[in-house]
Amino acid sequence: MRPKVRALSHVGSARDQFPAPEPVADGDLFDAYSQAVIHAAEVVSPAVVYIEVTRRSAAQRDGRATGPNQERTQRPGPHSTGSGFIFTPDGYVLTNSHVVHGAGRIDVALSDGRRTRADLVGDDPDTDLAIIRIGAGDLVAARLGDSHSIRVGQLAIAIGNPYGFQYSVTAGVVSALGRSLRSHSGRLIDNVVQTDAALNPGNSGGPLVSSRAEVIGVNTASILPAQGICFAIAINTAKIVAAQLMREGRVVRGWIGIAGQNVTLHRRVVRFHGLKTQSGVMAASVEIDSPADRAGLKRGDVIVGFTGQPVAGSDDLQRLLTGDQVGTRSEVTIIRATEKLVLEIVPGSRPSARP
């Protein structure tokens, strides 16, 4: 007996049940986009500052300016400009290290036209971040966001002072996350945000802002002559560095006292010892009485592991040598000739970071 087929004519088609959404006019989309940019710019721009830096002259850096007559005859050092943004109501300003590094004098112009001197609180060339402080009142502080929550493709707004044109706004999207960028000191900066929001000289140190008017990065660099490849230091990295700079005036990182060179290991050595990496850091030289010297590390040894983590190159080793490792007994795995050894080492603080 054939089963009865129920008529569905009264139910209607899927198209009738789920009608297509009404098309949105292009004008409405552009209006929404414009309103997001306008809102973010209006909220954050009052916190953005214009920074003018006068570098110390060579004589001043060498300490040769000892008398008033000498000071008058010395020429001032190079002059440069950049951007920054107030992130606390009491006048702390976040900017790039390369904007204020070696400054003899720092002048800041606020969005309301006021001008004031600034003092350098702390400087970290390894992440290209610095903190300065101004003494003005009635300040507007930018709200810091969470760079872990941003997504590729979302709106990104850059505010700064390119070529001295103060409080310029550009907009684009977050192009990529998790990039690495080489700082001026040579150290690798991790978790850098890539954006196509236009950055030019003078934008350095300004904020990269989300549509919610929260700072998600500190603008730091662009690749020339490429267009649309610009970078910002993630704000979560900036929060950690800023806290240390405000507390200590510096960022403490681990140091073991070797001049390292990236080398490739022989495949037989890798297989024999079951190494997780096919390369390592060879100690081209070992400083006398350094942590490496006291641990028994010798010239020609190849570091392939530190604190149980594989080390494929100097960037890996630098990443693992954090401030938490200073003064802490740790294990370093090395290849000496064809032998695998594990040494105990107590990293110190980097000489440049010592008071």
Summary of the structure (lengths in Angstrom):
residues: 355
radius of gyration: 26.9
end to end distance: 95.2
largest distance: 116.8
contacts: 1115
relative contact order: 0.11
helix: 24%
strand: 37%
